[in-house]
């Protein structure tokens, strides 16, 4: 079952050494698009960071959980900027608010079906088991809109992904790539 957990918990290489302001591009109306495909306008996962106070940041992570229909999991966290990274602790209320959506350009439609309810229950159980109480931090490195995002879980390196900071109005969607 493809979930956000593989993106968070899989082991991967380290990010490059050039640190960047973690919310500078977010402040300019962009979001972090993992493995961006500019021709198809898709991301394999995405995160929107919305600064709301001096160091507070609303973090919304979108990860595909199904290709047909194109369904994503939406996880909202309350984060802060800490030592050049955006960090958030996953809480039980965060997990309870995870929802599923059909992903279309410029719109997300809540996905409600018996299959969706079963998938959502399994997703919430996995988050509760693996992530509740854990501190997730995203640190970015590189120049310009093409960067590397290094994620840590309780300070331990978890994964590293290429990201492209994409304009919020560019029509990109988060979805799994279909294998042909």
HELIX and SHEET records of a PDB file:
HELIX    1   1 UNK A    4  UNK A    9  1                                   6    
HELIX    2   2 UNK A   24  UNK A   27  1                                   4    
HELIX    3   3 UNK A   92  UNK A   96  1                                   5    
HELIX    4   4 UNK A  114  UNK A  130  1                                  17    
SHEET    1   A10 UNK A 107  UNK A 110  0                                        
SHEET    2   A10 UNK A  99  UNK A 104 -1                                        
SHEET    3   A10 UNK A  71  UNK A  82 -1                                        
SHEET    4   A10 UNK A  56  UNK A  66 -1                                        
SHEET    5   A10 UNK A  45  UNK A  51 -1                                        
SHEET    6   A10 UNK A  30  UNK A  34 -1                                        
SHEET    7   A10 UNK A 156  UNK A 167 -1                                        
SHEET    8   A10 UNK A 146  UNK A 153 -1                                        
SHEET    9   A10 UNK A 135  UNK A 141 -1                                        
SHEET   10   A10 UNK A  85  UNK A  89 -1                                        
SHEET    1   B 2 UNK A  42  UNK A  43  0                                        
SHEET    2   B 2 UNK A 173  UNK A 174  1                                        
END                                                                             
